[in-house]
Amino acid sequence: MKKSIRMALFACAVLSTLAFAGSALAAYTTPKLVVSSLTPQATGSGGAVRIGAVVANTDDPTARVTIYVPTGYQLGTPAVGTKLGDVTATAAAADLGGAILPLTGELQAVAPNAAGATQCGVAASQFWNLHLTAAGQTLDIPLYVAATSAAEQASGYQTKLVVCLPPPDVPVGTPGRAQFGAKLLSASFGVSAITQPIATGDYRWSSLFTPYNPGKGTANPAGTVETQSIRHIPTQLALNYKRAKVTTYTTKKVKGKRVRVKHVRTRVTFSSALTENGTAASGAITTVAAGKKVGAAKGSFIFTGKSVTVTATGVLHHDASVPTGQTAAASDLFYGDLGAAACTKSTAFGGLPCVDATVGSSAPHASVRIAGYLK
């Protein structure tokens, strides 16, 4: 009898441990939002934006993403059929053994789909679509543009972009299951319909990521997390220089006589500095003169002739990139990861955990044409 009781208690303990382990394995802590300009050289005063999102494959599948656009950004109303930007994305395809698929396509303005918006719980004012292809197959992800609530506006957000994703991990044949069992892991897209503010400032984008209950096809609102991305406008590079005349003499023979020859050149001493919204910033700087590298942020060189063009280019927050499924390239969306400590929780979201903040990469530059000394 005692042995039976001990076995029963042991079995209960094992089951409790397994149940706890199962809930512990369910995780949703890695979502990241990345916002930059469509061209990294666009440092402020307008210009289209580029938006990215990343979630680790080890996290639960994503059910819904809501991206909050801060007040100050300009929202256009593109006509149906307008291409708004290019898209790259990755997804883990359960039906293909979990292979990571690279997807490419376009963000398009499309005709209203009230039923889809209602199913996603959105009162949409505009209807966009991420039209993606992979291995000859098409994947469409509706993106809804909607006004924010009064509380969200009070937190500094004027517009929100909402995506609802189908569950990838329910049995094959389940209505509404994601095509290929595709679990979206990353996406980046340009948006010509959203342009950067003209006013200077530090603009904080935010987003809410909601996971699915693993294997059930139902959203898990309790697992929702906030994640943010910061834009410093403007991001600028200031290029300063001084020039000095350099005179040297050589001798040469002319008709058997030694003749003194004067040579006049120009020495340029340069220095550059980066700022974000007027605050000094750190980043790599490369300086080029007449197409050749002459230094980093500071240096000097000598040239001969009427003039030379000097260009300094800075690169900030170039630490990681939103995955595309391909080898990282210069055209990818790069960012710096500031971690959870840089999050400022939005009061409108009721104290949800803020798991990360990023800052999108920028590449400001400055050029100057410098006249040379001739005599």
HUCORTA-V878975 format. One record per backbone hydrogen bond with DSSP energy under -1.0 kcal/mol. NH is the residue of the N-H (numbers start at 1). CO is the residue of the C=O. If there is no record, write none. Layout:
NH/CO
NH/CO
//
This chain:
5/1
6/2
7/3
8/4
9/5
10/6
11/7
12/8
13/9
14/10
15/11
16/12
17/13
18/14
19/15
20/16
21/17
22/18
23/19
24/20
25/21
32/54
34/52
36/50
38/48
42/39
43/41
49/191
49/194
50/36
51/189
52/34
53/187
54/32
55/185
59/56
60/27
63/210
64/210
65/163
66/208
67/161
68/206
69/159
71/156
73/70
74/195
76/193
81/109
82/79
84/107
85/107
87/105
88/188
89/103
90/186
91/101
92/183
93/99
94/181
95/180
96/93
97/94
98/93
101/91
103/89
104/133
105/87
106/131
107/85
108/129
109/82
110/127
117/113
118/114
119/115
120/116
122/117
124/122
125/145
126/145
128/143
129/108
130/141
131/106
132/139
133/104
134/137
137/134
139/132
141/130
143/128
144/162
145/126
146/160
153/149
154/150
156/153
157/152
158/69
159/69
160/146
161/67
162/144
163/65
165/63
174/171
177/174
178/167
181/178
182/179
183/92
185/90
186/90
187/53
188/88
189/51
190/86
191/49
192/84
194/191
195/74
196/47
201/233
203/231
205/229
206/68
207/227
208/66
209/225
210/64
212/61
213/218
216/213
220/211
223/220
224/221
225/209
226/353
227/207
228/356
229/205
230/358
231/203
233/201
235/43
236/275
238/273
240/271
242/269
244/267
246/265
248/263
250/261
252/259
254/257
257/254
259/252
261/250
263/248
265/246
266/303
267/244
268/301
269/242
270/299
271/240
272/297
273/238
275/236
276/279
277/234
279/276
281/274
284/315
286/313
287/295
288/311
289/292
290/309
292/289
294/287
295/287
299/270
301/268
303/266
308/370
310/368
311/288
312/366
313/286
314/364
315/284
316/362
320/335
322/333
332/329
335/320
336/359
338/357
342/339
343/340
349/346
350/347
355/226
358/228
359/336
361/334
362/316
363/40
366/312
368/310
370/308
372/306
//
